[in-house]
Amino acid sequence: MGFAAKTIVVMSGKGGVGKSTVAVNLAVWLKGRGKRAGLLDVDLHGPSIPKMLGLEGLTVNGDGKKLFPVDSGGLKVMSVGFLLPDPDSPVIWRGPMKGKVIKQFLNDVDWGGLDYLVIDCPPGTGDEPLCVCQELGASACALIVTTPQDVATLDVRKSIGFCNKLNIPVLGVVENMSGFVCPKCGELVNIFKSGGGEKMSAQMNTRFLGRIPVDPRFAESGDSGVPIVEGARDSLSAKAFNGIFDALV
């Protein structure tokens, strides 16, 4: 494939752990560090990347041979959301059709020369992550996202096992929603427990990259299209992202 020096597949075995938030902030952070970065959304049934980057309503163009990703201030972005007639249109596809579209995104999109391609996968170990990892082969590595609760880490462990079986290197585990930052006093409260991701990482012999606390500005950043690493750089969450991404890269 050769469109990126490094491809990072962001995965989780559980929905609702903030995987897309991590993927978006990682891609934007890489761009902010002067890297040529791309972001591919293969969550075909729930493409949230256009909304999270303020790109809703945009479409992609092509020349008959290649598709051209949407440019978001220097970040190249591709999502099935750009191909739908409206945001409420459901994607009702079986596995073979999903695999065909993902292969097209990986092979028929003119990404140009990238230093990093970040791929946001849907939760689980089904068609989409399997197609991505099989198509990329040795050029892929994975970033695993979880929340601290046992009910989340139980499923997320399967993503690590998935990567091990496919010989995809796991860069590490991020524990998201690890504590809540009170907007009034700044106190960190562990409403979802804390340490579950680190404990799981140790048990699975996987590197633990760090914790990201919940910040009320998370919801604002997702709805406004300005990721928190750009829109709230002084927040504990943005600082946590910076430390994790520095260690990752």
C-alpha positions, 0 to 999 in steps of 0.5 A: 500500500505504501501511503503512510510510513505508519498506520495506527488502527484504533480498536476496542472490543467494547462500544462507548469507550471513546475510541473515536475520540481518541482516534480524532485527537490523535490524528489532529495532534499528529497534524499539530506536530507537523506530521502529514496525517490522515484519518480513515473512518471505517465505522461504516454503520456509525460514522462519527468522524465528519461530525467530530471534525465539523465536516458534515455535509461535505462530499468527496471527489474523484477522477474515475480512478481515485477518490480524494479525501476531504482536507480538514486544515491539512488533515486528510479525512475519509469516511463513508459519512461523506458518501451518504445522501444525508446524515440520517441515512443508514448503511445496510450492508452485509460483510462482503460489501463492507469488505469491498468498501474498506478495500477501496478506502485503503487502495483507491483513495489518493492519500498522497504521502503520509507520515501517519494514517490513523484508522478508526475501527468500530468496536469488536473483532468482526468484519471491519477490523478483520478486513483492515488488518488483513489488507494492511498486513505487516504495515499495521499496528494497533492502539487499544482503548478501554474504560476502567470498568471490568465489564469493558476490559473483559471485552477489550481483552478480546481485541488484544487477542485478535491482534495477537492472532493476526500478528498485529503489534499492539502499541499500547492501551489507553484507559479513557474516562478514568476519573471525572474533572469537576468543572467547578473545583477541578477535583478528579473523581473516579466515577467509573473506577480507575486502573482497570486498563492498567491492570488488564495491560499487565495481565495481557503483557501489553504496554499501558500508555496512560489515563484520560479523565472525563472533561465536560468539554469532551461533549462540547468538542465532539459536537462543535467539531473542534477536538479537545487537543485543539479547543481546550489545550489547558484541560487535564484531558488535553494534557493527558492526551499529549503525554500519551501521544508523546509516549506513543509516537 
